[in-house]
Amino acid sequence: MTTDERMIAFGKRVREMRKSKGISQERLAEMAGIDRSYMGNIERGEKNITLKKAYEICDALDVEIQDLVQGSD
């Protein structure tokens, strides 16, 4: 499977937003109800997550979905 550049961009935005809020990857995973290693896969663009999971990450980061997809195309 080839990695989609949009997935990589989304993951980078998640990482940027998480770091800007001073949240560890482990803590964000816990807040979003996601396994920590899976969160790492998301941030590296290795997992094609569901829309539901994307919204759970948004809720945990207290951001809108467009904040994570903006500039990811």
N, C-alpha and C positions, 0 to 999 in steps of 0.2 A: 504494500500500500504506500503510495506516495503521500507525503504530507502536504496539505493544502496551505498555501501562503496565508489565506484568511484565518485559518486556525492558529497559525503561528502569531499573526498580528493580534488576534483576540487574546491569546495567552500572554503576550507581552503587555497588553493593556491591563489585564488582570494583575500581573506582577507589579506594574507601575503604580496602579491605584492602591494595591495592598501596601507597597512600600511607602507610598506618600502618606498613608494613614498610620504608619508605624505598626502594622499588624504582621505577625510572623505567618509563614505559610501554614504551619501547624494550627495556629489559632484560626485563621481564615477557614481552613478545612473543617475544623470543629464547628465554627459558626454557621457554615453552609451545609453541614451534615454530609460532608464528603471525606473519604479516606485521604490522609495526608499524601500518600504516594500518588493517588489519583489526581490530587490537586497539582502535584508536580508535573504530571503528564499533561494536564490542561495548560499550565503555564508555559510548557515547552511546545505546545501545539501538537501534541502527539495523540490527543483524544478528541474525537468528534462528539461533543457533548450534546445533550438534548436541550431544547429551549427551556424546559422546566429547570434543569440544572443551572443554566445561564442566569435565570431569574433568581435562583437561590443564592448564587454568588453575588448578584447585584444587591439583593436584600442584605446580605452579610456585610458588604462594603458600603451600603447606604448610598448607592449610585443608581442612575437610570441605565437601562440597557444600551441606549445610544452612546453613553460614556465609554462603554467597552467595545462597541463596534465602530465607533467613529474613527476614521483613518485606517480601518483594517482592510480596506479593499485595494 
